Amino acid sequence: MRHVPVLTSSILLGFVSLIGATSLQVSPAAAQSTLFKRISAQSSGDGPLSAAVGGATSVPYGWVDFCHRRPKECKVPALPATNVKLTAQNLRILKRINLKANNSIKPVSNFEHWGTMEDHWDYPVDGKGDCKIYALYKRKLLQEAGFPRQALLMTVVHDLDNEGHTILTVKTDKGDLVLDNLVDEIRPWNATGYYFVKRQSQQNPNIWVSINRRGGTPKTLTNVAKLVD
């Protein structure tokens, strides 16, 4: 899959200002649930299974276009960073939704689907899509299941063939887990072998932060259940 186009810094700043200054009325119930763990916005010590991030970086064109077409998805307030508590119940939900999305969407390339080389991010409105459609759909389903959106982060990587790829990172109190349309199993980020480029900020989904580090070595079988309390 081709690399995701990015915005210039001047366009990015304008976009962030526009989106960041607008908010929707949202229920704080999910973020306050005992199933989730509020963390300090300044905290960087999430444990050895969490990817360290750098500063703000360019926003993928596909996300900006998605926000233009679906503004209610992006006009959201900044919130404190929140990690999902990795209980057996939450892990079951993650597995169920990951498999549901992987099994219900027909994989097609961006060009075949939309007739354009520019990245088009959307939900699977016609049951087809590439990696971005899978990741966005999983993010949507998990939010509907009560997971806080601060822990559900669209993430751009280079896959094992060094091709651009998009996955969903779920921030948990046991580290970063990856929901991937190429692998049905949920894996820690450092068991993917992917090169992580950038992802959404936990506080604001319209701000993206750099990662630029390799996610360990690829492991197709990892027992995530061992991480559960």
N, C-alpha and C positions, 0 to 999 in steps of 0.2 A: 504494500500500500504506500502511496506517495506521502512525503512529509506534509505536515499540516502548515498551510501558509500562515504568516503572522502579520501583525500590524506594525506600522512605524510607531516610534515613541510618541509623536505628537498626537496621532489619532488615538493611541492607547490612553493617553492622559485625559483626552476629552471624553472618551467612552467611560472610563472609570469615574470621572467626575459626575457624568450624567447619571449613571446607574447608582453609584454610591450615595448620591444625595437623595435618592428616592427610596421609599420603603412601603411595604404592604403591611396590613394588619395580619399578623400570624399568631397562632396559638403557641405559647411557650411550653405546652404540656410535654412534648417529646423531649425537649432539652432538659426538663426538670424531672423526668421519669427516673425512678431508682434503677432502671436498666441501663442508664447511661451515666457517664462520669464527666463532670465539668473539669476542664483543666485550665491553667493559667494561659493567657494569650502569649505570655513571655516564655513559657516553658519550652525547652528543647530536649529535655531528657526523657523521652518516651520509652526508653529501653533499647536493647540491641536489635530488635526486630523492626525498628522505625527508621525510615529514611530521613536523614538530615536535609533540611532545605536551606537555600540561600535567599537572596533578595528578590524583589519583584522583577518579573521578566515580561516578555511580549505575550499578548493574549492571542490564542489561535483564531484565525479568521472564522472558522466554523462556529466557534462559540459566540462571537460577535454577531454573526449572521443569524444564529439561532435566537439570540436575544432580541434582535430586530424584528423577527417574525413572531416570537412568543415573549413579549416584554414582561408579562406577569411572572414568568419563570426567573427573571433576572432582577427585577426591581424589588429587591429584598434588603432588609436591614443587615448591617454588620452585627455579628453575634460572637460571644466568647467561644473560643475553641472548645470542642466537646469530643471526647472519645467514647466509643461504644464499649460497654462492659461485656467482655466475651464470656457470656454464660452459655450453657448447653442449649437453652431456648433460642438465644440470639444466633448461635451458630447454625441451628436447624433452619431458621428463617433465611439466613444468608445462603445456605446450600439450596434451599427450595427455590428461592428467587433466581439464583444464578442458573440453575438447571432450567427453570421455566423460560427464561429469556433465551438461553442457548438453544432450546428445543423448539421454540415457537417462531423464531425469525429465520427466514431463508437468507443465507449469505450471498450477497451480490456486491460487486465493486461499486465505488462511488460513481464512476463514469457510466457503468451499465445501468445503474439505478436512476441517476439524475441527469445524465447526458452532459455533464460538465466535469472538468478537471479540478474546479474549485471545490474545496471541502464543503459538504452540506450535512449539517448536524440536525437530527430531528428524532422524533419517536417513530416506532415502526408502524406508521399509519396504514401501510399496505402490506404489512407482514414481511417486509424485506429490508435489507440494509447491510452496511459494513460495521466495522468495530465500534464506531462512534454511536451508531444507533443502538447496538447492544448495551453499551455502557450507560447511555442516557436512560434507556428503558429500565435498567437495573436500579439506577439512582432514583427514578420516579417510583418504582414499586417499593423500594426500601423506605422512602419517605412516607408513602401511603401506609406502610406497616408500622410507622411510628419512630423510625430511626431519624436522628437529627441530621439535617443536611450539612452541618459543619463537619461531620465525620464521613461524608460521601463525596469523594473528590475525583473529578475527571482528571485523568493523568495521561500524558503523552510519553511514549517510550519508543525505543528501537527494539524490534523483536530479535529473535535468534538469527534471522537472515539479514539483520541490519535495515529492515524496512520500517517506515513509520507505522505506529500502531497506537491505539487508544484503549485504555482499560479503566476500570473503576477501582480506586483505592478506598478501602474502608479502614478508618483509623480506630483502633481498639486499644484497650488498656494492656493488651498483650502484644502490641505491635501492629504494623501495617499489613493488612490482608488484601489480596488481589482477586478481583472477579474479572474473568477473562473469557472471551468468546472462543479462544483457541484451545482452552483447556477447561474441562468441566470441573475439575477439582479446585477448591479454594486453596491458595498457597500464600505463605508469607512473601512479602515483596522480595526478600533476599534468597528465595528459592526459585526465582523465575529465570535468571540469567539475562534478563532484559537490561538495556541501558536506559535508565530513567532520566528523562529530559526536564520535565516540568509538570506541575499540577496546580489545581486550584488552591488558593489560600483557604484555611479552615474558617477564618473569620468572614471572608467576603468571596463568594464564588466568582466574582467579576475581576478579581485580582489573581494573577498567576505567579507562582514562585518557582525558582530554578531548583533543580536537584543535581543533575549532571554526575551521576555515579552508577556503577554497575550493580544490579540486584543479585549478587552472589552467583552461584552456578545453577543451571536448570535442574530441577528435580520434579519429575512427573508425579511422584507419590510422596506426599508429606502428611503426617498425621497432625492436622491442626487441632484435633480434639484434645491432644495432650496439653494444649495451652489453656483449656477451659478450667476455671476454678472448681 
